[in-house]
Amino acid sequence: MNRMLATVLEVVNIFTAIAIIAGCSILGARMFALAGETAIIGLVVGAVIGAFIAAVICGVIALLTLIEKHLNFMASSAEFQNVVTKMQIDHRIEPRI
């Protein structure tokens, strides 16, 4: 269940970044148009600011999902190592004295 939620969070994170950039672009274009400037310039400025905001917010979320993946890998590796160690102990041959 946790793995599925982490995967869903990754997908939602991508769409959140796109929405932030698009929203800032539209807001920038409208603000520049209201100020009497060219809306294209506002669109570009808004996109740059939106990309920065998305990088910070969505970057943190992406970092957390990456940490979750690494922790999941470490847990499965440790579990596998425990199984291998137990198999080695079970099949150990003791010398006779």
Secondary structure as UniProt FT lines:
FT   HELIX           2..34
FT   TURN            35..36
FT   HELIX           39..90
//
